[in-house]
Amino acid sequence: MAAQVNGEPFDLERPLETDSDLRFLTFDSAEGKAVFWHSSAHVLGAAAEQLLGAVLCRGPSTESGFYHDFFLGKERTIRGSELPVLEQICQKLAAAAQPFRRLEASRDQLRQLFKDNPFKLRLIDEKVTGPTATVYGCGMLVDLCRGPHLRHTGQIGGLKLLTAEYARRGFSEVKTPTLFSTKLWELSGHWEHYQEDMFALPCPGSDRPARPQSDPSPSPPADTLALKPMNCPAHCLMFAHRPRSWRELPLRLADFGALHRAEASGSLGGLTRLRCFQQDDAHIFCAPDQLEAEIRGCLDFLRSVYAVLGFSFRLALSTRPAGFLGEPGLWDQAEQVLQQALEGFGEPWDLSPGDGAFYGPKIDVHLHDALGRPHQCGTIQLDFQLPLRFDLQYKGRAGAPERPVLIHRAVLGSVERMLGVLAESCGGRWPLWLSPFQVMVLPVGAEQEDYAREVQQSLQAGGLVGDLDADSSQTLSRRVRAAQLANYNFQFVVGQKEQSNRTVNVRTRDNRRLGERDLTAAVGRLLELQNARVPNAEEMF
């Protein structure tokens, strides 16, 4: 997202002028998230100026998003019909990959720039104590801001592939703690059935030594904590924290937090099985008469995402295991609902007797990697037990309390496992839209190096990965071959002719020569192919 240079926040495009202590800020850090959301606020501000003629006030980031204050005049309000248009303008600004430009200005220049904005003038008088301050430009917007910001607005859209699909399908993203008292896991039944796969530890300040992992006990001491191996008990607490009505159902909660499981060392393997991993984990609390529609929605979600990733899959209905929780009649009912959904889905499926979770039957999704090894990734699990254990209730249409049904589901499953399967599936030859090596720019000689850097900057301004190989000790053919062996989807070769014409000569990693193309048109075509998520951009260019 940005960087810290000697403790000071820096844009990634800002030059390093001295020896520096450098720390990169990713979206995983609070500082990186703040840069991402604050940059998003600038896009909203630019759209509000363009559509509404708004006078911009504050646009800060929050813990999980942002907001923007602006003034429209004493008699002006936002009409409902303007909101979709405002959103469309934001999307266009993001798709245009507008760069964020940092400028320094004196107090007099700032006052002249914001002469029509009383809020900014007051801010300049109160906050600008030195001879200069920074402003940022984004498209037609110029705003007083300390920064830093993203490189360009295109980065705002890049992180939203899966989360946007969750939002479109009515899921609310939530975050839950990593550590819980083992009382929670006793209530959910996980301590009885799953404790050997959990990391347990004493509370801070306790003199009690940690219990060996190989010494499970039926009831842990009261001051024991455990790292969460799944999110479902925490989501049950969220459902139960206030009275619920049938009007709120189905309630869909999505959680991308880290999970920890004490896997045996012999079962660990690369990215496909880890002790700490992330799931695109979600839980749906619904009424019994909503089950069939929700299961159909889960299966459709699976199919739509796997189609983009290029995977075929095989479904399996896993029925009740030995040591299951609850009444056999409830299990029969749950298995029947899942079987009906599978039969209506139209894809082939298998029966896996006894492979269900201890709390309910499930539909497992199996993929095969390039070596033919099966991996269980996505899952849809039906659960009548946790709502009973947590005494979950909602007020039904008739006013009487009713019990919801819980659906556990994940599309990717372990994100790390899915990444490993993807890597082996494509053999390192990533499709353009997923590739970490999209374009290598290759100047023929030293005279074209400046133009080659301009080509690289054009790619990066569009949100594409553009690298430069200007190693004069290597021949052009060797550099082209090195880029192809590194699986760069495209190579842009620039010589004297391309420099004069402001073009690039395009090759693919399969050494297909696509010829001379206008630079702007070539970058635009790559963006089209990336946004369409085509699997064969090299053939379609």
C-alpha positions, 0 to 999 in steps of 0.5 A: 500500500505504502511505506515507512521511511525512517518512521515517516509515511511515504508514497511508493512513488516518492524517491528515497533521498538518503540511506533509509530504514524502510518498512513496507505497509501491506493491507495486512497491517493497520497502517496499510489498511488506513492508506487503502481506505483513505485513498478510497475516500479521495475517490468518493470525494472526487465523485462527489465534486464531479456529480454534486458540486460538493465542498469537501470536508473530512474524508478519513479512514476508519477501522474497516472502511472510510467516510467522507463529509461534504457540504452541498449548501443549506437547501441541497440534499442528495436524492436517492437517484443520485446514489447509483450514479455516484457509485458508477463514477467511483467505479469509473475513477477506480477503473481508470487507474488515476495516479495519486500525485503529491505536491508541496505548496506554500501557505499562500498557494494553499489559501489561493487554491482553497479560497472557496472552501471555508473548511479547508481555509480554517484547516490551513490556519489551524494545522499548517505550522510550517512554510509548506504543506502537501496536497494530493491530486487525483483526476480533477480533484486536488485536496489538502492531505498529508498522505501517503496514498496508493500508487493509483486508483486501480489498486482500489478495485484489485483487492475486491474480487472475492470480498465484492462477491460476498457483499453482492450475495448478502454477506456481512464481513465480521472479525472475531478474536483469535483466542477464546476461553475453553468454556466456549469450546466446551459449550460448542462441543469442540473440546470433547470432539476436537481438543487434540487438534487445538492449541491450548495455553494457560491465561497470562499470569497463571502459574499452571504449566501448559497441558501437553498436547498429547494429554487431552482432558475431558474438562480443562482448568477454568483459566485455559485459553485456546486458539480458534480452529474455526469461527462458528462458535464466535459467530453463534455468539454474535447472533445471540448478542441481541434479540433477533427477528424473522425479518433479519433472516437469513443472516450471512456472516463472513470471516477471513480471520486466521485459524490454528489447528495442531496438525500432526507433523507428518500430515503437513505439506507445503501450502496444502496443509498448514497449522495456521491458515485462512479460510473464506469462512462464512455462516448462514443463520436461516429459518428451516423453510429458507434452507433449500434456497440458501443451499442452492445459493451456496452451490451457485457461489461455488460454481461461479468462483471455480469457473473463473479459476478454471477448475472442474470439481466433484461433489460428495455428500458426507453423512453422519459419522460415529460419535455424532452429536444430536438425534438421528432424526435431525440428521436424517432430515439434514441429509435429505435437504442436502441430497435434494439440493444436490439433485437439483444442482445438476452436477454429478455427486458421490455418497461418502458414508460416515464422513460428515462433521460431528455436528452435521452432514456436509457437501464437500468439494474435491479438486484435483491438482496437476499431479492428480492429487485430490484436495478437499477445498470448499464445503457446505455443512448443515448444523442443527446442533450449535443452535441448540447448544447456544440456545439461538432463537429468533421471533417468528412470524407468529411472535413465538420464539423459533430456532434457526438452522446454521449453514457452515460454508466456504468457497475456497476453503483454506486460501493457502491450500487453494493457492497451492492447488492453483500453482500446481494446476497452472505449473507456474504459468499464471493467467494474466489476471493472476500473474505476478509477472505480467510484462517485461519491458526490454530496451534494445540498447542503452539509447532506448532505456529512458523510453523503456522506463516510460513504458514501464511507468505506463504499465504500472499506472494502469495497475499492471505488473511491469518490470524492466531488464536493461542489462547491457551485458546480455544480448536482447535474445538472451533477455527475451528468453530469460523473461519467457523462462520466468513466465512473463506473460508478455515481453514489450521490446522497444528499439529505435523505431518503437521509440520514434513511433511511441509503440512497443513490439509485443511477444508472448512467453510462448515466443509468439511475435504479435508485432508492433502496437501503439503503447496506449492501445497495448496497455488498454488491451492488457487491462481489458484482458485482465479485467475479463479474467480470461485464461488465455490472454496471450492468444487473445491479445 
